[in-house]
């Protein structure tokens, strides 16, 4: 198993590097075992993405301190408030999409970096700020001195048609480019297991890959 | 007869009833009629936790008869790409969900709630598992839906019967995927002081 895992990780890492060696590969480790995460760490992986506080909390103390933890799941303020010390360990909180989170993230006792999750496709069942609310939200974030917004994250609607997906990525990319200078953006997080290569071609600076490494769609 | 074996199960799911019976409990089923509707922007886990809690509260308020001390309720959803998949509303909806899950990994969240009927003690616990599915084509989806397994299940599949053949691997609790993570359910009740000795000695 370890050998397969290692091979899969190295394959994905190489595919990412061949398109853009600066692109950060975030290994989506939510739900995965400490042993498997440690195996990937030993292969050189440093950035891991988690979506559930309880699951994340169980892992943090048992894995190396220099792991760059990203929070990538839907975040409710009630849970965030309960897990402030855990959030303080996060290198990047990717899924910020509501005002109620800001006072919590501002008072973790340490400055925190975040991305704003955008939702440009009207999928109200998913998280993310719609385009028409994005600017005022970015302005609002400026009021919090301990929160530094580095860019945008998105989870476009799933499609097995590559062109449709690439179109979604371009939309986010255009929005990102239009704001990049004014807000000093440096990170665009789009693309997952099934479409990370298209995302990199569309300008992703980080991709979030889980099942292509741990199993599922290889 | 050990009185602790008797509980109220606030769930209409035959699988949850069977699981609790298998581990020695003698549940009495009392269904609640809590509307299953996610609030706008409500995170998936916050949603299942709220529903589990509300179901237990509804049964607590509605039923005063019976000598059972504890109420157990639960709620299960499937999450993929932040999209929450609940029970399908019709065949087309089931088809949509299965298509979305084909060849990919999704999360199953089951939250349960233990609620004491008189002393106010309660606990809500969530368990999450990741499920890898094999790729399946439209023909297979139609054939699977024709088995009738889809309609009353979150995510439109059931892991305990034909749906098992759609699943390559479960990472985490199998019983969470089935709808009730029995290990954590018992652990929680022990922690709440509701089990003085378990496994029950009268079992078998």
Interface residues (C-beta under 8 A of the other chain):
Chain A: X30 X31 X32 X33 X51 X52 X54 X55 X73 X74 X75 X76 X78 X79 X97 X98 X123 X124 X125 X126 X127 X155 X158 X192 X193 X194 X210 X211 X214 X215 X216 X217
Chain B: X38 X40 X41 X42 X43 X44 X45 X46 X80 X81 X82 X83 X84 X100 X103 X104 X105 X107 X126 X128 X129 X130 X132 X133 X135 X168 X169 X171 X172
